[in-house]
Amino acid sequence: MQEPDQLLSDLVSINSINPDLVPGSPGEAEIARYIAQWLERAGLEVQLIESASGRPNVVGAARGTGGGRMLLFNGHMDTVGVAGMPDAHQPRIDRAAGRLYGRGAYDMKGGLAACMLAIAEAKKQHLRGDVIFTGVVDEEYASAGTLDLAKRFHADAAIVAEFTELQLILAHRGFVWLEVETIGRAAHGSRPDLGLDAIARMGRVLTEMEKLDGRLRANPTHPLLGSGSLHASLIQGGQELSSYPERCLLSVERRTLPGETPEAVEAEFVRIIQEIQRSDPSFRAVLRRGIDRSPLETRADADIVRVLQAAAMQVLKRPLQISGVPFWTDAAILSAAGIPSVLFGPAGSGAHAVEEWVDLASVKTCAEIYLATAMSFCG
């Protein structure tokens, strides 16, 4: 199998910063064209599918001879910004350490490169089932790419090539975003008899939130993920220093475990508001639920887990450590669409950080394990 160095260097050298994160950034169009051309040279069927204007997903297919199962490789092409990061898109290889540095090397162009190398080799094997690679847009913001493609394609299993330190990830947390708005009464700062302080009233909500977070984290219930969590993300309120604030708006993120629903999370906050109102009937607050994303949980006895572990034994001569990760990924979207999905990807450091690098040997190892998995799964 080809070494990943040049392919990964080419991917990192292309600026694919998500424009929804950093306005004015170029997005994924250039890297999508590069990947599409690379896959076409490898003999794959290739489509460019736009899920956001001017930002195409790449779909490459190694078609099987018929009668086999379909395996999906998935990875995102977009990156976060590069503030404080000199030469972010000039990849640098440290041969002594076996590392490639640059924005996106770890999160997650190393995984993309491994998928591309694997599917190019799978094409040569004349498997019975199809192997599909999707390079998707917008994972770092709203996951428009995978949300769209999950409606267009179905597979018998999926591997999402996020960085996992060569661990096999079967579970991760989801999240729910909420807004709480406390209502006061505007008045001159010299008239406490007329004014109601909405910001001070939000303090009661924050106090109860802190208690709830403490209860959640003191009661870990999931074997791979531990507990859910809760934090206040943003707060704003008031008009000027000399006035009682009429409103205060709090944005909240609740990280969820498998089995915890957005409705249950909303109910937690309804109870907080109701408890405050019982002690103070004048307390008024409005609760709004924003976007949510489901957690991931794939059964340890799922066929893709068994096949991937056998592939790891073939390549590494050992099974992969099974674990969970705290962050959310597109694997949850694929799982919700009925595709048993796992995370497995390279090692490195610096996701969203000023210094980012991926271990080159681990990229090649992933590609070899992806290929061995495809050969067994798709047969």
C-alpha positions as CSV (number, residue, x, y, z in Angstrom):
1,M,0.0,0.0,0.0
2,Q,1.2,3.5,-0.8
3,E,2.8,5.6,2.0
4,P,0.4,8.3,3.2
5,D,3.0,11.1,3.3
6,Q,2.4,12.8,0.0
7,L,-1.3,12.4,0.0
8,L,-1.7,13.8,3.5
9,S,0.7,16.6,2.7
10,D,-1.4,17.6,-0.3
11,L,-4.6,17.5,1.8
12,V,-3.2,19.6,4.6
13,S,-1.8,22.2,2.2
14,I,-5.4,23.0,1.0
15,N,-7.2,25.5,3.1
16,S,-10.6,24.0,3.9
17,I,-11.6,26.1,6.9
18,N,-15.4,26.0,7.5
19,P,-16.8,29.4,6.5
20,D,-19.6,29.1,9.1
21,L,-16.9,29.1,11.8
22,V,-14.6,31.8,10.2
23,P,-16.5,34.0,7.8
24,G,-14.8,34.5,4.5
25,S,-13.0,31.2,4.6
26,P,-12.9,29.1,1.4
27,G,-14.7,26.0,2.7
28,E,-14.3,22.6,1.1
29,A,-14.6,23.1,-2.7
30,E,-10.9,22.9,-3.5
31,I,-10.2,19.9,-1.3
32,A,-13.3,18.2,-2.7
33,R,-12.0,18.7,-6.2
34,Y,-8.6,17.3,-5.2
35,I,-10.1,14.2,-3.6
36,A,-12.4,13.6,-6.5
37,Q,-9.6,13.7,-9.0
38,W,-7.4,11.4,-6.8
39,L,-10.2,8.9,-6.5
40,E,-11.0,9.0,-10.3
41,R,-7.3,8.3,-11.0
42,A,-7.7,5.3,-8.7
43,G,-10.5,4.0,-10.9
44,L,-13.4,4.7,-8.6
45,E,-16.9,6.0,-9.5
46,V,-17.0,9.6,-8.1
47,Q,-19.8,12.0,-7.4
48,L,-19.8,15.6,-6.1
49,I,-23.0,16.3,-4.1
50,E,-23.7,19.7,-2.7
51,S,-25.3,19.8,0.7
52,A,-24.4,23.5,1.1
53,S,-24.1,26.0,-1.7
54,G,-20.6,25.8,-3.3
55,R,-19.5,23.2,-0.8
56,P,-19.6,19.7,-2.3
57,N,-19.3,16.4,-0.6
58,V,-17.2,13.7,-2.4
59,V,-18.6,10.2,-2.8
60,G,-16.3,7.6,-4.2
61,A,-17.4,4.0,-4.8
62,A,-15.5,0.8,-5.4
63,R,-18.3,-1.2,-6.8
64,G,-18.5,-4.9,-6.0
65,T,-19.3,-7.8,-8.3
66,G,-22.6,-8.4,-6.5
67,G,-24.1,-10.2,-3.6
68,G,-21.9,-8.7,-0.8
69,R,-22.5,-6.2,1.9
70,M,-21.8,-2.5,1.6
71,L,-19.2,-0.8,3.9
72,L,-19.1,3.0,4.3
73,F,-16.0,5.0,5.1
74,N,-16.7,8.6,6.3
75,G,-14.6,11.6,7.1
76,H,-15.0,15.3,7.1
77,M,-13.0,17.7,4.9
78,D,-13.6,21.0,6.8
79,T,-11.3,22.3,9.6
80,V,-11.5,24.9,12.3
81,G,-9.6,28.2,12.0
82,V,-5.9,28.9,12.3
83,A,-5.7,31.9,14.6
84,G,-2.2,32.1,16.2
85,M,-1.0,29.2,14.0
86,P,1.9,30.2,11.7
87,D,2.2,28.3,8.4
88,A,-0.9,26.4,9.1
89,H,-1.3,25.1,5.6
90,Q,2.4,24.4,5.0
91,P,2.7,20.7,6.1
92,R,5.9,19.9,7.9
93,I,7.2,16.3,8.4
94,D,9.4,15.5,11.3
95,R,11.0,12.3,10.1
96,A,12.6,11.5,13.4
97,A,9.3,11.6,15.3
98,G,7.2,10.3,12.4
99,R,4.9,13.2,12.6
100,L,3.2,15.5,10.0
101,Y,2.3,18.9,11.3
102,G,-0.4,21.3,10.0
103,R,-4.0,22.4,10.4
104,G,-6.3,19.4,9.9
105,A,-3.5,16.8,10.0
106,Y,-5.1,15.2,13.1
107,D,-8.7,16.4,12.8
108,M,-9.2,14.8,10.4
109,K,-7.2,14.7,7.2
110,G,-5.1,11.8,8.5
111,G,-8.3,9.8,8.7
112,L,-9.3,11.0,5.2
113,A,-6.0,9.9,3.7
114,A,-6.3,6.5,5.3
115,C,-9.8,6.0,3.9
116,M,-8.7,7.1,0.4
117,L,-5.7,4.7,0.4
118,A,-7.9,1.8,1.7
119,I,-10.7,2.3,-0.9
120,A,-8.2,2.6,-3.7
121,E,-6.7,-0.8,-2.7
122,A,-10.2,-2.3,-2.2
123,K,-11.0,-1.4,-5.8
124,K,-8.3,-3.8,-6.9
125,Q,-9.7,-6.7,-4.9
126,H,-12.9,-7.3,-6.9
127,L,-15.0,-7.7,-3.7
128,R,-18.6,-8.8,-3.9
129,G,-19.9,-5.8,-1.9
130,D,-19.5,-2.1,-2.5
131,V,-17.0,0.0,-0.5
132,I,-18.1,3.7,-0.4
133,F,-16.1,6.6,0.8
134,T,-17.8,9.9,1.7
135,G,-15.7,13.0,2.3
136,V,-18.2,15.4,3.9
137,V,-18.6,19.1,4.5
138,D,-19.5,21.0,7.6
139,E,-18.9,18.5,10.4
140,E,-17.2,21.2,12.5
141,Y,-20.4,23.3,12.5
142,A,-23.8,21.7,11.7
143,S,-23.0,18.4,9.9
144,A,-24.9,19.4,6.8
145,G,-22.9,16.9,4.7
146,T,-23.5,13.7,6.6
147,L,-27.1,14.7,7.4
148,D,-27.7,14.9,3.7
149,L,-25.8,11.9,2.6
150,A,-27.4,9.7,5.3
151,K,-30.7,10.3,3.5
152,R,-29.2,9.4,0.1
153,F,-27.1,6.3,0.9
154,H,-27.6,3.2,3.0
155,A,-24.8,0.8,4.1
156,D,-24.6,-2.3,6.2
157,A,-22.0,-0.6,8.4
158,A,-19.8,2.5,8.7
159,I,-16.4,3.4,10.0
160,V,-15.9,7.1,10.8
161,A,-12.2,7.9,10.6
162,E,-12.0,10.4,13.4
163,F,-8.8,10.4,15.4
164,T,-9.1,7.8,18.2
165,E,-5.5,6.9,19.0
166,L,-6.1,3.5,17.3
167,Q,-8.8,2.7,19.8
168,L,-12.2,1.3,18.7
169,I,-14.9,3.7,19.8
170,L,-18.4,2.4,20.3
171,A,-20.0,5.3,22.2
172,H,-19.9,9.0,22.5
173,R,-22.0,11.7,24.2
174,G,-24.7,13.7,22.4
175,F,-25.8,17.3,23.3
176,V,-28.8,19.5,23.7
177,W,-28.7,23.3,23.5
178,L,-31.2,25.4,25.5
179,E,-31.9,29.0,26.2
180,V,-33.3,30.3,29.5
181,E,-34.6,33.9,29.6
182,T,-35.4,35.5,33.0
183,I,-37.9,38.4,32.9
184,G,-37.4,41.4,35.1
185,R,-38.8,45.0,35.0
186,A,-36.8,47.9,33.7
187,A,-36.5,50.9,36.0
188,H,-34.1,53.7,36.9
189,G,-31.3,52.4,39.1
190,S,-32.4,54.7,41.9
191,R,-35.9,53.0,42.0
192,P,-35.6,49.6,43.6
193,D,-39.3,49.8,44.4
194,L,-40.1,49.7,40.7
195,G,-37.3,47.6,39.2
196,L,-36.9,43.8,39.0
197,D,-33.4,42.6,38.3
198,A,-33.5,39.9,35.6
199,I,-29.7,39.2,35.9
200,A,-29.9,38.6,39.6
201,R,-32.8,36.3,39.1
202,M,-30.8,34.3,36.6
203,G,-28.4,33.7,39.4
204,R,-31.0,31.3,40.9
205,V,-31.1,29.3,37.7
206,L,-27.3,29.1,37.6
207,T,-27.2,27.9,41.2
208,E,-29.7,25.1,40.5
209,M,-27.8,24.2,37.3
210,E,-24.6,23.8,39.2
211,K,-26.3,21.5,41.6
212,L,-27.8,19.4,38.7
213,D,-24.4,19.2,37.1
214,G,-22.9,18.0,40.4
215,R,-25.6,15.3,40.7
216,L,-25.0,14.1,37.1
217,R,-21.2,13.8,37.5
218,A,-21.5,12.2,40.9
219,N,-23.6,9.4,39.4
220,P,-21.8,7.9,36.4
221,T,-24.1,5.3,34.7
222,H,-22.5,4.4,31.4
223,P,-19.6,2.0,31.3
224,L,-17.7,3.8,28.5
225,L,-18.9,7.4,29.0
226,G,-19.5,7.9,32.7
227,S,-22.0,10.6,33.2
228,G,-23.7,13.5,31.4
229,S,-22.8,17.1,32.2
230,L,-24.1,20.6,32.0
231,H,-22.6,24.0,31.7
232,A,-23.5,27.7,31.1
233,S,-22.1,28.7,27.7
234,L,-23.1,32.3,27.1
235,I,-25.0,35.0,29.1
236,Q,-26.2,38.5,28.2
237,G,-28.5,41.0,29.7
238,G,-29.1,44.6,30.8
239,Q,-29.4,47.9,29.1
240,E,-26.9,50.2,30.9
241,L,-25.3,50.7,34.3
242,S,-28.0,53.0,35.7
243,S,-31.0,50.7,34.9
244,Y,-32.6,47.6,36.3
245,P,-32.2,44.9,33.6
246,E,-35.4,43.8,32.0
247,R,-34.1,40.6,30.6
248,C,-31.2,38.1,30.9
249,L,-30.5,35.4,28.4
250,L,-28.5,32.3,29.2
251,S,-27.4,29.7,26.6
252,V,-26.8,26.3,28.0
253,E,-25.2,23.0,26.8
254,R,-26.2,19.7,28.2
255,R,-24.0,16.7,27.2
256,T,-26.1,13.6,27.1
257,L,-25.7,9.8,27.4
258,P,-27.3,7.1,25.3
259,G,-30.9,6.9,26.5
260,E,-31.2,10.5,27.5
261,T,-33.6,12.4,25.3
262,P,-33.9,16.1,24.4
263,E,-37.4,16.0,26.0
264,A,-36.0,14.7,29.3
265,V,-33.3,17.4,29.3
266,E,-35.9,20.1,28.7
267,A,-37.9,18.6,31.6
268,E,-34.9,19.0,33.9
269,F,-35.0,22.8,33.3
270,V,-38.8,23.0,33.6
271,R,-38.4,21.5,37.1
272,I,-35.7,24.0,38.0
273,I,-38.0,26.9,36.9
274,Q,-41.0,25.5,38.8
275,E,-39.0,24.9,42.0
276,I,-37.8,28.6,41.9
277,Q,-41.4,29.7,41.3
278,R,-42.6,27.8,44.3
279,S,-40.4,29.8,46.6
280,D,-40.9,33.1,44.6
281,P,-44.2,33.4,42.7
282,S,-43.0,36.6,41.1
283,F,-40.1,34.7,39.3
284,R,-40.7,34.6,35.5
285,A,-38.6,32.7,33.0
286,V,-39.0,31.4,29.4
287,L,-37.3,28.2,28.3
288,R,-36.5,27.4,24.6
289,R,-34.9,24.3,23.3
290,G,-32.4,24.6,20.4
291,I,-30.7,22.0,18.3
292,D,-29.7,18.6,19.6
293,R,-27.6,15.7,18.5
294,S,-28.0,12.1,19.6
295,P,-25.3,10.2,21.4
296,L,-23.7,7.1,19.8
297,E,-23.9,3.6,21.1
298,T,-23.0,0.6,19.0
299,R,-23.4,-2.9,20.4
300,A,-20.1,-4.7,21.2
301,D,-21.4,-7.8,19.4
302,A,-22.3,-5.9,16.1
303,D,-20.8,-7.6,13.1
304,I,-18.7,-4.5,12.1
305,V,-17.1,-4.6,15.5
306,R,-16.2,-8.3,15.2
307,V,-14.8,-7.9,11.7
308,L,-12.8,-4.8,12.5
309,Q,-11.3,-6.5,15.6
310,A,-10.3,-9.5,13.4
311,A,-8.7,-7.1,10.9
312,A,-6.8,-5.5,13.8
313,M,-5.5,-8.9,14.8
314,Q,-4.4,-9.5,11.3
315,V,-2.5,-6.1,11.0
316,L,-1.4,-5.4,14.6
317,K,-1.5,-8.9,16.1
318,R,-3.6,-7.7,18.9
319,P,-7.3,-6.6,19.4
320,L,-8.2,-2.9,19.6
321,Q,-9.0,-1.4,22.9
322,I,-12.7,-0.6,23.1
323,S,-13.6,2.8,24.5
324,G,-15.9,5.8,24.4
325,V,-15.1,9.5,23.7
326,P,-16.7,12.6,25.2
327,F,-17.1,14.6,22.0
328,W,-19.8,14.3,19.4
329,T,-19.3,13.0,15.8
330,D,-21.1,12.3,12.6
331,A,-21.2,8.6,13.5
332,A,-24.3,9.3,15.5
333,I,-26.1,10.6,12.4
334,L,-25.2,7.4,10.5
335,S,-26.3,5.3,13.4
336,A,-29.6,7.1,13.7
337,A,-30.1,6.3,10.0
338,G,-29.9,2.6,10.7
339,I,-26.2,2.1,9.8
340,P,-24.2,0.4,12.6
341,S,-21.3,2.8,13.0
342,V,-18.0,2.9,14.9
343,L,-15.1,5.4,15.2
344,F,-11.5,4.2,14.4
345,G,-8.7,6.5,13.4
346,P,-5.1,7.7,13.7
347,A,-3.1,8.9,16.7
348,G,-1.7,12.4,17.2
349,S,-2.4,15.6,19.0
350,G,-3.7,19.2,18.7
351,A,-7.3,19.1,17.5
352,H,-8.4,22.7,17.3
353,A,-5.0,23.7,18.9
354,V,-2.2,26.0,17.7
355,E,0.1,23.0,17.2
356,E,-1.5,20.0,15.4
357,W,0.1,16.8,14.2
358,V,-0.7,13.2,13.2
359,D,1.4,10.1,13.6
360,L,2.2,8.9,10.1
361,A,2.7,5.3,11.0
362,S,-0.8,5.3,12.6
363,V,-2.3,6.7,9.4
364,K,-0.8,3.8,7.4
365,T,-2.0,1.3,10.1
366,C,-5.5,2.6,9.8
367,A,-5.5,2.3,6.1
368,E,-4.3,-1.3,6.3
369,I,-7.0,-2.2,8.9
370,Y,-9.7,-0.4,6.9
371,L,-8.7,-2.5,3.8
372,A,-8.6,-5.8,5.8
373,T,-12.1,-4.9,7.2
374,A,-13.5,-4.2,3.8
375,M,-12.1,-7.4,2.4
376,S,-13.8,-9.5,5.1
377,F,-17.0,-7.5,5.4
378,C,-17.7,-7.0,1.7
379,G,-16.1,-10.3,0.7
